[in-house]
Amino acid sequence: MGRSVPLVVVGAGPGGYAAAFLAAGRGMSTLLIDQGAEPGGVCLQRGCMPSKALLQVARLLRESREAASMGVSFAPPIIDRERIKAWKEEVVGRLMRGLAEQCQRRGVAYLQGRAEFVDANSLLVQDSDGHEERIIFAKCIIAAGSRPMPLPGVAADLPGVWDSTQALQLSRIPETLLVVGGGNIGLELGSVYAALGSAVTVVEMSAGLLPGMDRDLLRPLLQRFAGEFQGVLTNSKVTAVTSDGERLQVTVQNGEEVRQLQTERMLVAIGRLANGDQLGLQRIGVAVERGIIAVAADKRTNVPHILAIGDVIGGPMLAHKASHDAHVAVGSLFGEPPPTHVPVIPLVTYTDPELACAGLTETAARQQGIPVRAVRFPWAASGRAQTLQRSEGVSKWLIDPHTERLLGVGITGLHAGEMIAQGVQAIEQGLTVAQFRRLVHPHPTLSETLLEAAEVAMGESVHYFAPKRER
């Protein structure tokens, strides 16, 4: 017959475990299912957390080199790959064990295995040994996440070709690394391996790295990459890859120009595919297209007792977006209406310097014909940035020229990801630039660069001269 539960959550990443914990906290008996031995999903085990651990190592290596200009010199660092790998896994392990303990404390049952729908009210879960268990449920939240997108025409098992999961394993530090894809994942992992000593080349199909990002925000990052990467090839695509057993021969095309490159390893980071097509949903009539599950504002599918959240419903494939979806979905199970507006979702690229933005970008405003006024505060005018020797940054607001409301925010610089939330809050609350200007910020801090940018907008900047605007 199988086990019966009121709620089953498929997928134990930031969306899935959040949904399970929230539902259990409101008294609903919940079963959480995932292929991993412990909860955490891609983000914790094969994405966000291990990559941030390695990025911290990379930042320390850069800072050790750059300290000489402040009068502090170090011997060349000794890179112990095995110890770095062990430390990264220790961090991930602590977080995984913490979530497993949270499951126990909150009364959430956890089942390891691959889930597939049998009918609209039951799943078949198969573990790694082939044992199967039938789960009968009243309600279900699908949070099955996404997987790395393979490079068309290139065998995923070709020796020397990595996806992001394999790159994070740190099995070796290659002499040369070709990164295919100039988005967040490719640039973060490329910068890690460059810091560890690999000669890194990035290939990107679009006209520039981080497509869609404002070029003025990207400029400080490009200046850093110019000194760290062996090369950046834009408007280029990989058309063929072969291996001689030791190195890869890669054909890269840019219009009529064709290059032949050799590399020890190649990282494919061209995007991710939603896992909605991996669950047998076609059997029960849930609407799925290219792996993306269609949902309403309350996260319900066209089969109302089945909901979906996170990467599988499309939109930004971000952990914090999935966690927000979890709140909406669980609220829907308890009869709460969905939010009436689209939330402001921040995006952070954890390179060095970091790049963060939220709300409208200047690039999107231009494409959509939305009038905006852009104002910037260069960190060269920030005392705190100067003391940190990180004056390359910039903070930026996009302002409605008629209402003076803040529509978008962008930051490039050290700890940009830690500062972007105050911009999110300002946009969510509909603040005008004058209202934000009245918020007192501590001095000297990097966070006050957003205040300084607001002062630039009002022609009242103390630390950066800009002509006063017409009122």
N, C-alpha and C positions, 0 to 999 in steps of 0.2 A: 504493500500500500504506500509506504513512504512516510516521511516526516512532514507534519503539517505546521505551518507558522503563519501568523497574521501578516508579517512583512518580511520579504526577502530583498536584500540589496546585493546586486551583482556587480562586483568590482570594489576593491578596498583601497582606492587611492584617496586623495584629499576630498573628492566629492562623495565617494561611497562611504568612507568611514565617518565623515561628518554627518551624512544622512542617517546612518545607523545609530550614532551616538545621540543625535537630536531626537530621533523617534523613540529610542529607548528612554531618554530622559523625560519624555511625555507619557510614558507608561505603555508603549507598544512593544510587545515581544518581537525581537528582530533577529534574523539570521543574516550574517555577512559572509559572502562567498567570494573567493579570489583564488587565482592559481598560485599565488605566493604562499610560502609557509607561514608568513605573518603579514598583518595588514601594512599598508603603506603605498602599494601600487608603484607605478612607474616613477612618479615624482620622488618618492622617498628612496626607492631602491635602485632605480636606473636612470634618474633624471636630475631633478632640482638639487637634491641634497648632495649626492656624490660630486656633481659638477661644481657646486659652490665650495665644497671642501678643496677640490683641486684648484679652483680659482684663488682661494686664499693662499695656497702654496705658491702659486704664480706671482701673486702680489708681493709676498714676502721676498721672493727672489729679486723682483724689480726694485723694491725699496732698499734692499741690501746693496745693490749696485749704485743707486742714486744718492745714497747717504753721503758719499764722498764729497759732494758739493757743499755739504753742511759741516764738513770737517771731521766726519766719522767714516773711517775706512775699514772694510772687512776683507779677510782673505776670500778668494773665490769659494762659493758654497759647494759643499759636497752633496750631490743629489743621490739619495738612497731610494731608488724606485720602489723596492720592496717595502721599505718602512713607510713611504708616502702612501702606497696602496693599502697597507695594513691600517694606518691611521684613518684613512678615508672609510674603510670598512668598519672600523670601530665606531666612528660617528654614526654611520648608517645603522649599525647593529643596535646602538643605544636607543636610537629613535624608534626602530622597529619593535624592540622589546617594550618600550614605553607604550606604544599603541596596543600591543597585545595585552599589557596589563590594564590599559584603559577599557578594553573589551570586557575583561573579567569584572572590573569594578562596576561597570555600567550594565552588566547583565546581558551583553551582546554575544550571542553564540557565533563562533567562527568556524567556517568549513573551507578547507583547501581543496581546490579542484576546478576543472573547467566546466562551466555551466552552459547548457543549451536548452532552449524551450521545446517541450514536448507538445504542450497545448497552452491555452491562455491562462491556465491556473497551475501549471506544474513545470518543473525543470528537471533535467537529468544532469547530475554532477558526477564527473569522472575524475578520480585522482590520478597521480602519476603512475600508479601501479595497475591502472585499468579497472579498479573497483568503482562501481556505480551506486549512486544513491538518488532516489527520487524525492524531490522536494515539492510539496503542495503548498501553495500560498494564496492568501486573499488579496494581497497587494504586493507590487514589485516596483522597485526603483532600479533602473539600469544605469550603472556608472562604469561602464566597461572600458572607457578611455580610448587610447589610440596607439598606433604602432609606427615605427619609422617607415617612411616611404622609400621603396627601392628605386634605384636609378634605372630607367627604361633601357633595355638592351644589355644590361650588365648582370651577370649571374650573382645572386646575393652571397653564394658560397665560394666565389672566386677568391683564392688565397690572396691576402693583402688588402682586401676591400672591407672596410669597417662601416658599421652604422654607429649611431651615437652610443648605444648600449655597449658595444665592443670597445669603443674608444675610451669609455669611462672605466673599463677594467684595468687599464694601465698595464697591459701585458708586456709592453716594451715601449721605449722611447725611440721612435724611428729617426734615422738620419734625415730623411725627407718625408714630408707629409703633404699630400694634395687634398685640400678641403673643397668639396663640391657643394656649394650653397653658401651664400653670404648673408644668411639670416642669423637670428639669435644663437641657435645651437652651434652652427658652424663657426661663428666668430668667437664664441666663448671657448669652445674646445680647441679651436685653432690657436687662440692666445695662450691657453694652458700649455700646449705642446711647444709653442715658440719659446715660452719662458723656460721650459725644461731642456731646451737645446735643439729641437727639431727645426729644420729649414722648412717653413710653411708657405705654401702658395694657395691662394683662394681663387676659385672659379665661380663666377656668378652670372646667371643668364641675363639679369636686368642691367640697366644702365649704371646702377650704383649699388653699393652694399646696403643692407637693411632697406629694401624697397618700401616706399611709402613714408619713410622717416624724413623729417625736414633736414635739408642739407646743412643748414647753419648749426644744428645740433650735432650732426654727424662729423663736422669738420675736425673738432679736437680728437675724435677717435681715429679718423683717417690719418692724422699727423702722427699719432702713436703707432698705428699699423705700418706706416711707411718705414719706421725704424725697426720694427719687429718682424714683419713678414718679408719673405723673400720676394713675393710678388702678389699682385691682385689683378686678376683678369676679369673685367666686366664685359657685358654684351657677349659672353662666351658660353659655350656649352660643350660638355663631354659627349663625343659621338661614338667612341670605341675604347675598350679597355682589354688588354691582353696581359698575360703573365708568363714570365720565363721561370717561375719558381722562386726567384729571389726578389725581382723588381717588377713593377707594373709599367707597361707602356700605354700611355694615355693620349688619345687624339682629342684635341681641343679646337673647336671651330669658332671663329669670330667673323661672320659674314663670309667673304671669299677667302679669308686667311685661315690656314690650317697649321696648327703647331703639334709637334710630337714631344711629349714630356715623359720623363722617367721619374718614378717615385717609389720609395720603399713601401709606403702605405697610402691608401686613399680613404678618406672619410666622406661618406655620402650623408649630407645633412640638407636635403632639399625639401623637407616638410614631413608631415605626419598624416596618417590615414585613420579616420574614425573606425572604431571596431563594431559598429552597429550591424555589419554584415557577417559577423562571426558567431552569432548567437542563435541562428535558426528562427529568426523573427518572421521570415516569410511564411512559416507554417501557421502563424496565428494572425496574420493580416496586419501587423504593425507596419506603418508606412516608413520605409527606409530607402534612401537614394544615395548611392556611392558611400555607403557605410554610415551616413548621417541620418539619425532618427528624427522625424518631424514631431515637434511638440508645440502645444499652446503656451500661453504666457504662464500658466500654472504648472508647466512641465509635464502635463499629461499627454500621452500619445493618443492616437485615434482609438485605442483600446483603453478606456478611461481608468481602469484600475492598475494600468502599467504606466509608469512615469519614466522619464529619462533626464539625465543631467550631465554636465561636463563636456568633455571632448566629443562624445557620441552625438551631441545635438548641434555641432557646428559652432561657428563664432570663434572668438579667441580661444586657442587651446592652452589655457592657463590654469594653474592649480587654484588660484584665488577666485577665479570665475566659477570653477566647479564647486568650490565650497559655498559660494553665494547661491548657486543653483540649488544646493542641498537644503538651505534654509527655506527657499521658495517651495521646493517639492514637499518637504515635511509639513510646512504650513498648509499646503494644499490638501494633504491627507487628513488634516484636522479641520478642514472647512474654512481656512483663511483665504481671503481674496489675494490674487497675485499683485505684485507692485504695479503701479500705473505708469511707470516710466522705465526707460532702459537705464540700468546703472552705469556709472562712469567706471570703466575698467582700466586700471593702470597697466602699462607695459614697461618692463624693465629688461634691459640688456646688461648682463653682469660682467661686462668686459672691464678693462681698466684704461680710461675712465668709464664709469657706468653711464648709461643713457636711459632716461626714464621719461615717459610722457603719459598724459591722460586727457580725455576729452578730445576736442577738435585739434587736428594738426593744421599747420599752414598749407601743407601740400594738399590735404583733403579739402580744405576750404577753397583753394584755387580750383581744384577739379570740379567741385560742386557749385561753384559760383556764389559762395557765401562770403559776404563782405566782412573782413576782420581787420583789426589793427594789431600788429605784432610789435612787442617791445622786448628788449633784451638787456640784461645786466651782465657784463663780462666779469668773470671771477678775477681777472687781473686787478680789478678795483676792490676786491674783498681782502680785508686784512687777515681774516682767518685762513683763506685759501693761500695767501702768501706765506704764512707761518708754517703751513703744511707742505709747502713747495708744490702746490697743485693749482696753479693759477690758470690752467688751460680751459677751465670750465665756463659754462654759460647757463643762465637761468632765463626763462622766457615765458611770457604770457601772451595769449591770444584774447582779444577783447572785442566785444560787440561795439562797433563805432557809434551806434545809436543809443543803446541802453547802458553802455559801460559795464555790462556783465562779463564776468570771466568765463570764457568758452573753452579754453584749452591751456595746458601747461606743459612745459618741457624743461628738462634739466640734463645737462651733461657735466659730469664731474665726479669726484670722489664721493661715495655714499649717496649718489643721486637716488637710488632705490629706497633709501631710508627716509628721504625727504619728500617724495612724491605724494605721500598720503595727505599732507596738508593742502596740496593743490587739488586733489580729488575732493576733499571736504569742501573747499571753497566753491568748486564748480557745482557739486551736488546741492549745496545750500543756496545757489544762485547769487552769490556775493558779487557786488560791483567792485571795481578796482579801488574805489574810495573806501569801501567798507573793509577790504582786505588791508589797505594801507593803515587803518587804525589799529590793527592787531600788533601788539608790542612783541617783538622778537628779542631773544637774548643776544648780546654782543660780547665778543666776536664769535659768530657761528657761521657755518655754511648755510644753515636754514634761512638766515636773514637775507640771503641773496634773492629769495622770492619777494621779500618785502622791498628790497632795493629795486627790483624790476617793476614793482607796482609804483614806486616813487618816480622811476623814470617815466612811466606812463602818464603821471600827473605833473611832470615837469618840476618835481621837488626833490630829485636825487641829490644827496649830500656828497656821496663818494664817487659819483660818475657824472660828468657834465654831459647833458643832452639839451638841445634847444627846447625851451618851454613850448608846449603845444597850445594851439588856439582853443579857447574855451567857449 
